[in-house]
Amino acid sequence: MTSLAVLLILVLVAIFAGLIAPQDPNRVTLRVRLTGPSAEHWLGTDELGRDVLSRLVVATRVDLLASLEAVGIAAAIGVPLGLAAGYFGGVSDLLLGRVIDALMTLPPLILAVVVVAILGPGLRNAMLAIAVLIVPGLYRVVRAATQSAGSELYVESARAAGCSNWRILWRHILPAVAPPLLVQASFAASVVVVAEASLSFLGLGARAPQATWGSMLQDASSNITTSGYLVYPPTVMVAVTILALSLLGDGLRDALGRRPRDRA
């Protein structure tokens, strides 16, 4: 519940970023560049004199929307494929399994860099690259849950009643797959936050002047010897978000019975 409250606060910050940000996040004021925290700039200013707090607030919206986009794309690919492979089996399951195994053998960050290099730098392309990374995890969870649900009596009853395969998948099996899928999606969102920060830090994610936590870390790294305080705000936001998402995933796994119960 604590992690859920933290995420709710982040979502509210993202929704009302335009109202919360005290200043224009992209306004350049060179006369106050690299100044420390003050009454006017609570978290100081960066190398272009932009207010760090304002950029941090706006970056929260960008990062959360980017995470939602990447997880949504991955779910749109991984969930239907996992349902089809788990329910129908046979050749489709074999072929999809080999493709997923091949994706999982590739180094994740290197694969993301290659995809972004092919498509070109930019936040949208970076999210597409990250979505490719998290498809295998969602596919495997959905496939396993589908195979388990496929042997339940209510599914057999639906078949006996003459329901089509697609109706059984979307009306009976998908609701059973939803709980483990929700747990996996929360963990996948934390992976997206890390990957986005990494790609933006390398200059392959968001483009200037768009603010993300990764791009703010990139800007801070060039002035770390003179203005080390710039590193802390985006680092704390990344760490808090990852911790909240991971704890939420653990809590959901406990609540939904994903862990084996202790035997007396």
KOLDOGU-565999 format. One record per residue: x, y, z of N, C-alpha, C in turn; chain; residue in one letter. Coordinates in steps of 0.1 Angstrom, whole numbers, plus 5000, padded with zeros to 4 digits. Example, Ala and Ser with C-alpha at 12.3 -4.5 7.8 and 13.67 -1.06 7.14 Angstrom:
// KOLDOGU-565999
5132/4943/5078/5123/4955/5078/5132/4967/5078/A/A;
5128/4978/5071/5137/4989/5071/5129/5000/5079/A/S;
//
This chain:
// KOLDOGU-565999
5008/4988/5000/5000/5000/5000/5009/5013/5000/A/M;
5020/5012/5007/5029/5023/5007/5034/5026/4993/A/T;
5039/5016/4986/5044/5017/4972/5033/5022/4963/A/S;
5021/5018/4965/5009/5022/4957/5007/5037/4959/A/L;
5008/5041/4972/5006/5056/4975/5017/5064/4969/A/A;
5029/5059/4969/5040/5066/4962/5038/5068/4947/A/V;
5033/5057/4941/5031/5057/4927/5019/5066/4924/A/L;
5009/5067/4933/4998/5076/4931/5002/5090/4931/A/L;
5011/5093/4940/5017/5107/4941/5024/5110/4928/A/I;
5032/5101/4923/5039/5103/4911/5030/5106/4899/A/L;
5019/5098/4899/5009/5100/4888/5002/5113/4889/A/V;
4999/5118/4901/4993/5131/4903/5003/5142/4899/A/L;
5016/5140/4902/5026/5150/4898/5026/5150/4883/A/V;
5026/5139/4876/5026/5138/4862/5014/5145/4856/A/A;
5002/5143/4862/4990/5149/4856/4990/5164/4857/A/I;
4994/5169/4869/4993/5183/4872/5007/5189/4871/A/F;
5016/5184/4862/5030/5189/4861/5030/5204/4857/A/A;
5021/5208/4848/5020/5221/4844/5017/5231/4855/A/G;
5009/5227/4865/5005/5235/4876/5015/5235/4887/A/L;
5022/5223/4889/5031/5222/4900/5045/5228/4897/A/I;
5049/5227/4885/5062/5233/4881/5063/5248/4884/A/A;
5072/5252/4892/5072/5266/4896/5076/5276/4885/A/P;
5084/5271/4875/5089/5279/4864/5088/5271/4851/A/Q;
5091/5278/4840/5092/5272/4827/5104/5263/4827/A/D;
5102/5250/4825/5114/5241/4826/5124/5243/4815/A/P;
5120/5249/4804/5130/5251/4793/5135/5266/4792/A/N;
5132/5274/4802/5136/5288/4801/5151/5289/4805/A/R;
5159/5294/4796/5173/5295/4798/5176/5309/4804/A/V;
5184/5309/4815/5188/5321/4822/5203/5319/4826/A/T;
5212/5323/4817/5226/5321/4819/5232/5328/4831/A/L;
5226/5339/4836/5232/5346/4847/5230/5338/4860/A/R;
5222/5328/4861/5220/5320/4873/5224/5306/4870/A/V;
5232/5303/4860/5236/5289/4857/5244/5283/4868/A/R;
5241/5270/4871/5248/5262/4881/5248/5269/4895/A/L;
5237/5274/4899/5236/5279/4912/5229/5268/4921/A/T;
5233/5268/4934/5228/5258/4943/5214/5261/4947/A/G;
5208/5252/4955/5195/5254/4960/5193/5267/4967/A/P;
5182/5274/4964/5179/5287/4970/5164/5288/4971/A/S;
5160/5300/4977/5145/5302/4978/5138/5303/4965/A/A;
5145/5308/4955/5140/5310/4941/5140/5297/4934/A/E;
5151/5289/4935/5153/5276/4928/5156/5266/4939/A/H;
5145/5259/4943/5146/5250/4954/5157/5239/4952/A/W;
5158/5234/4940/5168/5224/4937/5180/5229/4929/A/L;
5181/5242/4928/5192/5248/4920/5189/5249/4905/A/G;
5199/5253/4898/5197/5254/4883/5208/5246/4876/A/T;
5206/5242/4863/5216/5234/4856/5225/5244/4848/A/D;
5232/5238/4839/5243/5245/4832/5237/5256/4823/A/E;
5224/5256/4820/5218/5266/4812/5209/5276/4820/A/L;
5210/5274/4833/5202/5282/4842/5187/5278/4843/A/G;
5184/5266/4839/5170/5261/4839/5167/5256/4853/A/R;
5155/5258/4858/5151/5254/4871/5151/5239/4872/A/D;
5159/5233/4881/5159/5218/4882/5146/5212/4887/A/V;
5140/5219/4897/5127/5213/4902/5116/5213/4891/A/L;
5116/5223/4883/5106/5224/4872/5108/5213/4862/A/S;
5121/5211/4859/5124/5200/4849/5122/5186/4855/A/R;
5124/5185/4868/5122/5172/4874/5107/5169/4874/A/L;
5098/5179/4876/5084/5176/4876/5079/5173/4862/A/V;
5084/5180/4852/5080/5177/4839/5085/5163/4834/A/V;
5097/5160/4839/5103/5147/4835/5095/5136/4841/A/A;
5089/5138/4852/5080/5127/4858/5069/5124/4849/A/T;
5063/5134/4843/5052/5131/4833/5058/5123/4821/A/R;
5069/5128/4816/5074/5122/4804/5078/5107/4807/A/V;
5085/5105/4818/5089/5091/4821/5078/5082/4824/A/D;
5067/5086/4831/5056/5077/4833/5048/5074/4821/A/L;
5047/5084/4812/5040/5082/4799/5048/5073/4790/A/L;
5061/5074/4791/5070/5066/4783/5069/5051/4788/A/A;
5069/5050/4801/5068/5036/4807/5055/5030/4803/A/S;
5044/5038/4804/5031/5032/4800/5031/5029/4785/A/L;
5037/5037/4777/5038/5034/4762/5045/5021/4760/A/E;
5057/5019/4766/5065/5007/4764/5058/4995/4768/A/A;
5052/4995/4780/5045/4983/4786/5033/4980/4777/A/V;
5026/4991/4773/5014/4989/4764/5018/4982/4751/A/G;
5029/4987/4745/5033/4981/4732/5037/4966/4734/A/I;
5045/4964/4745/5049/4950/4748/5037/4941/4751/A/A;
5027/4946/4758/5015/4938/4761/5007/4935/4749/A/A;
5006/4945/4740/4999/4943/4727/5005/4932/4719/A/A;
5018/4930/4720/5025/4920/4713/5025/4907/4720/A/I;
5030/4907/4733/5032/4895/4741/5020/4888/4745/A/G;
5009/4895/4749/4997/4889/4754/4990/4881/4743/A/V;
4987/4886/4732/4980/4877/4721/4989/4865/4717/A/P;
5002/4868/4716/5010/4856/4712/5011/4846/4723/A/L;
5011/4850/4736/5012/4841/4747/4999/4833/4748/A/G;
4987/4840/4746/4974/4833/4746/4974/4823/4735/A/L;
4978/4826/4723/4977/4817/4712/4986/4805/4714/A/A;
4999/4808/4718/5008/4797/4720/5004/4787/4731/A/A;
4999/4793/4742/4994/4785/4754/4982/4777/4751/A/G;
4973/4783/4743/4960/4776/4741/4960/4766/4729/A/Y;
4966/4770/4718/4966/4761/4707/4978/4752/4707/A/F;
4989/4756/4712/5001/4747/4712/5006/4744/4698/A/G;
5012/4732/4697/5016/4727/4684/5027/4735/4678/A/G;
5027/4736/4665/5037/4743/4657/5039/4758/4661/A/V;
5027/4764/4663/5028/4778/4667/5035/4781/4680/A/S;
5033/4772/4689/5039/4773/4702/5054/4770/4701/A/D;
5058/4761/4692/5072/4757/4690/5079/4769/4683/A/L;
5073/4775/4673/5080/4785/4666/5081/4798/4674/A/L;
5070/4802/4681/5071/4813/4690/5081/4812/4701/A/L;
5081/4799/4706/5091/4797/4717/5105/4799/4713/A/G;
5108/4794/4701/5122/4796/4696/5125/4811/4694/A/R;
5116/4818/4688/5118/4833/4686/5120/4840/4700/A/V;
5112/4837/4710/5113/4843/4723/5127/4839/4729/A/I;
5131/4826/4728/5143/4822/4733/5155/4829/4727/A/D;
5154/4832/4714/5164/4839/4707/5165/4853/4712/A/A;
5154/4860/4714/5154/4873/4720/5160/4874/4734/A/L;
5157/4864/4742/5162/4864/4755/5177/4861/4756/A/M;
5183/4856/4746/5197/4853/4746/5206/4865/4743/A/T;
5199/4876/4737/5206/4888/4733/5208/4897/4745/A/L;
5219/4904/4746/5221/4913/4758/5211/4924/4757/A/P;
5203/4927/4767/5192/4936/4766/5196/4950/4762/A/P;
5206/4956/4768/5209/4970/4765/5215/4971/4751/A/L;
5223/4961/4747/5229/4961/4734/5218/4960/4723/A/I;
5208/4952/4726/5197/4950/4716/5189/4964/4715/A/L;
5187/4970/4727/5180/4983/4726/5188/4994/4719/A/A;
5201/4994/4721/5210/5003/4714/5209/5001/4699/A/V;
5209/4988/4695/5209/4985/4680/5195/4989/4674/A/V;
5184/4987/4681/5171/4990/4676/5171/5006/4675/A/V;
5175/5013/4685/5175/5028/4684/5184/5033/4673/A/V;
5196/5026/4671/5205/5030/4660/5199/5028/4647/A/A;
5190/5018/4645/5184/5015/4632/5172/5025/4630/A/I;
5164/5028/4641/5153/5036/4639/5156/5051/4641/A/L;
5167/5054/4647/5171/5068/4650/5168/5072/4664/A/G;
5176/5081/4670/5174/5085/4684/5161/5092/4686/A/P;
5156/5091/4698/5143/5098/4701/5136/5089/4711/A/G;
5127/5096/4719/5121/5089/4730/5111/5078/4725/A/L;
5104/5081/4715/5094/5071/4710/5101/5059/4705/A/R;
5112/5061/4697/5120/5049/4692/5126/5042/4704/A/N;
5131/5049/4714/5137/5042/4726/5126/5034/4733/A/A;
5114/5038/4734/5103/5031/4740/5100/5018/4732/A/M;
5100/5020/4719/5098/5008/4710/5109/4997/4712/A/L;
5121/5002/4714/5132/4993/4716/5131/4986/4729/A/A;
5127/4994/4740/5125/4988/4753/5113/4978/4753/A/I;
5103/4981/4745/5092/4972/4745/5096/4958/4739/A/A;
5105/4958/4730/5110/4946/4724/5117/4938/4735/A/V;
5123/4944/4745/5130/4938/4755/5121/4931/4765/A/L;
5109/4937/4768/5101/4931/4778/5090/4922/4772/A/I;
5089/4921/4759/5079/4912/4753/5081/4897/4758/A/V;
5094/4892/4758/5096/4878/4762/5090/4875/4776/A/P;
5093/4884/4786/5088/4881/4799/5072/4881/4800/A/G;
5066/4890/4793/5051/4890/4793/5046/4877/4785/A/L;
5053/4874/4774/5048/4862/4767/5049/4850/4775/A/Y;
5060/4848/4782/5062/4835/4790/5051/4834/4801/A/R;
5049/4845/4808/5039/4845/4819/5025/4842/4813/A/V;
5021/4849/4802/5008/4846/4797/5007/4832/4791/A/V;
5017/4827/4785/5017/4813/4779/5015/4803/4791/A/R;
5022/4805/4801/5021/4795/4812/5008/4796/4819/A/A;
5003/4808/4821/4989/4809/4828/4978/4804/4819/A/A;
4980/4806/4805/4970/4801/4796/4970/4785/4796/A/T;
4981/4779/4796/4982/4765/4797/4975/4759/4810/A/Q;
4977/4767/4821/4971/4762/4833/4956/4764/4833/A/S;
4952/4776/4828/4937/4778/4828/4930/4769/4817/A/A;
4937/4765/4807/4931/4757/4796/4926/4744/4801/A/G;
4931/4739/4812/4926/4726/4817/4916/4727/4828/A/S;
4911/4739/4831/4901/4741/4841/4887/4737/4836/A/E;
4878/4733/4845/4865/4728/4841/4856/4738/4834/A/L;
4857/4751/4838/4849/4761/4832/4853/4763/4817/A/Y;
4865/4760/4814/4870/4761/4800/4864/4749/4792/A/V;
4865/4737/4798/4859/4725/4792/4844/4727/4790/A/E;
4837/4733/4800/4823/4735/4798/4820/4745/4787/A/S;
4828/4755/4785/4826/4765/4774/4828/4758/4761/A/A;
4838/4749/4760/4840/4741/4748/4828/4732/4745/A/R;
4823/4726/4755/4811/4717/4754/4799/4725/4750/A/A;
4798/4737/4754/4787/4746/4750/4787/4751/4736/A/A;
4799/4749/4730/4800/4753/4716/4806/4766/4714/A/G;
4812/4772/4724/4819/4785/4723/4831/4784/4714/A/C;
4833/4794/4706/4845/4794/4697/4857/4796/4705/A/S;
4869/4792/4699/4881/4793/4705/4884/4808/4710/A/N;
4881/4818/4701/4884/4831/4704/4876/4837/4715/A/W;
4863/4832/4716/4855/4836/4727/4860/4830/4740/A/R;
4864/4818/4740/4870/4812/4752/4882/4819/4756/A/I;
4891/4823/4747/4903/4830/4750/4900/4844/4757/A/L;
4891/4852/4751/4889/4865/4755/4879/4866/4767/A/W;
4870/4857/4768/4860/4858/4778/4863/4849/4790/A/R;
4871/4839/4789/4873/4829/4800/4887/4829/4804/A/H;
4896/4827/4794/4911/4826/4798/4918/4839/4801/A/I;
4915/4849/4794/4921/4862/4796/4919/4867/4810/A/L;
4907/4867/4816/4905/4871/4830/4914/4863/4840/A/P;
4916/4850/4837/4924/4841/4846/4939/4845/4844/A/A;
4943/4850/4832/4956/4854/4830/4960/4867/4836/A/V;
4949/4876/4838/4952/4889/4842/4960/4891/4855/A/A;
4957/4883/4866/4965/4886/4878/4980/4884/4876/A/P;
4985/4873/4871/4999/4872/4869/5005/4882/4859/A/P;
4997/4885/4849/5001/4895/4839/5003/4909/4846/A/L;
4994/4912/4855/4995/4925/4862/5008/4926/4870/A/L;
5011/4914/4877/5023/4914/4885/5035/4916/4876/A/V;
5036/4909/4865/5047/4910/4855/5048/4924/4849/A/Q;
5036/4930/4847/5037/4943/4841/5043/4954/4851/A/A;
5040/4952/4864/5046/4961/4873/5061/4960/4874/A/S;
5066/4948/4873/5081/4946/4872/5086/4951/4859/A/F;
5079/4949/4848/5083/4954/4835/5084/4969/4835/A/A;
5075/4976/4842/5075/4990/4842/5088/4995/4849/A/A;
5093/4988/4859/5105/4992/4866/5117/4990/4856/A/S;
5117/4980/4848/5127/4978/4838/5127/4989/4828/A/V;
5115/4994/4824/5114/5005/4815/5121/5017/4820/A/V;
5118/5020/4833/5124/5032/4839/5139/5032/4838/A/V;
5145/5020/4842/5160/5019/4841/5165/5020/4827/A/V;
5158/5013/4818/5163/5013/4804/5162/5027/4798/A/A;
5151/5034/4801/5149/5048/4795/5160/5057/4800/A/E;
5163/5056/4813/5173/5064/4819/5187/5061/4813/A/A;
5189/5048/4810/5202/5044/4804/5203/5049/4790/A/S;
5193/5048/4782/5193/5052/4768/5194/5067/4767/A/L;
5187/5074/4775/5187/5089/4775/5201/5094/4780/A/S;
5207/5087/4790/5220/5091/4795/5230/5089/4783/A/F;
5228/5079/4775/5237/5077/4764/5234/5086/4752/A/L;
5224/5094/4753/5220/5103/4742/5212/5096/4731/A/G;
5206/5085/4734/5198/5077/4724/5183/5078/4728/A/L;
5179/5085/4738/5165/5086/4742/5159/5100/4739/A/G;
5155/5107/4749/5148/5120/4747/5158/5130/4741/A/A;
5153/5138/4732/5161/5149/4726/5159/5162/4733/A/R;
5169/5170/4733/5168/5184/4739/5158/5192/4732/A/A;
5150/5200/4739/5152/5203/4753/5142/5195/4762/A/P;
5137/5184/4757/5128/5176/4765/5135/5170/4777/A/Q;
5128/5171/4788/5134/5167/4801/5130/5153/4805/A/A;
5139/5144/4807/5136/5131/4813/5146/5129/4824/A/T;
5144/5119/4833/5154/5117/4844/5167/5113/4838/A/W;
5167/5105/4827/5180/5101/4821/5187/5113/4815/A/G;
5180/5121/4808/5187/5133/4802/5192/5143/4812/A/S;
5185/5144/4823/5190/5152/4834/5202/5146/4840/A/M;
5203/5133/4841/5216/5127/4846/5227/5129/4836/A/L;
5224/5129/4823/5234/5132/4813/5239/5146/4814/A/Q;
5230/5156/4816/5234/5170/4818/5243/5171/4831/A/D;
5238/5164/4841/5245/5166/4854/5259/5160/4854/A/A;
5261/5149/4846/5274/5142/4845/5285/5152/4840/A/S;
5282/5161/4831/5292/5170/4825/5296/5181/4835/A/S;
5289/5182/4846/5293/5192/4856/5294/5186/4870/A/N;
5297/5173/4870/5296/5167/4883/5307/5171/4893/A/I;
5319/5176/4887/5330/5181/4896/5327/5194/4902/A/T;
5319/5202/4896/5316/5216/4901/5302/5217/4907/A/T;
5293/5209/4902/5279/5210/4907/5273/5196/4909/A/S;
5279/5189/4919/5275/5176/4921/5260/5174/4925/A/G;
5254/5185/4930/5240/5184/4935/5231/5181/4924/A/Y;
5234/5183/4911/5225/5181/4900/5223/5166/4898/A/L;
5231/5158/4903/5230/5143/4901/5219/5138/4910/A/V;
5217/5143/4922/5208/5137/4932/5193/5137/4928/A/Y;
5187/5148/4924/5173/5148/4921/5168/5137/4911/A/P;
5174/5136/4899/5170/5125/4890/5173/5111/4895/A/P;
5184/5110/4902/5188/5097/4908/5178/5092/4918/A/T;
5174/5101/4927/5164/5098/4937/5151/5094/4931/A/V;
5147/5102/4921/5134/5099/4914/5134/5085/4907/A/M;
5145/5082/4901/5146/5069/4894/5146/5058/4905/A/V;
5154/5059/4916/5155/5049/4926/5141/5047/4933/A/A;
5134/5058/4936/5121/5057/4943/5111/5051/4934/A/V;
5111/5054/4921/5101/5048/4912/5103/5033/4910/A/T;
5116/5029/4909/5119/5015/4907/5115/5007/4920/A/I;
5119/5013/4931/5116/5006/4944/5101/5005/4946/A/L;
5093/5015/4943/5079/5015/4944/5073/5005/4935/A/A;
5077/5004/4922/5072/4994/4913/5075/4980/4917/A/L;
5087/4978/4921/5092/4965/4926/5084/4960/4938/A/S;
5082/4969/4948/5075/4965/4960/5060/4963/4956/A/L;
5055/4971/4947/5041/4968/4943/5039/4955/4936/A/L;
5049/4951/4928/5049/4938/4922/5050/4927/4932/A/G;
5058/4928/4942/5059/4918/4953/5046/4918/4961/A/D;
5040/4929/4964/5027/4929/4971/5016/4923/4963/A/G;
5016/4926/4950/5005/4919/4941/5007/4904/4941/A/L;
5020/4900/4940/5023/4886/4939/5018/4879/4952/A/R;
5020/4885/4964/5016/4879/4976/5000/4879/4977/A/D;
4994/4891/4973/4980/4892/4974/4973/4882/4964/A/A;
4979/4880/4953/4972/4871/4943/4977/4856/4944/A/L;
4984/4853/4954/4988/4840/4957/4998/4834/4948/A/G;
5008/4842/4943/5018/4838/4934/5029/4830/4941/A/R;
5031/4833/4954/5041/4825/4962/5035/4813/4968/A/R;
5043/4802/4968/5038/4790/4975/5036/4792/4989/A/P;
5025/4787/4994/5021/4789/5008/5030/4780/5017/A/R;
5033/4785/5029/5041/4777/5038/5033/4765/5043/A/D;
5039/4754/5043/5032/4742/5048/5034/4740/5063/A/R;
5023/4736/5069/5024/4734/5084/5033/4722/5087/A/A;
//
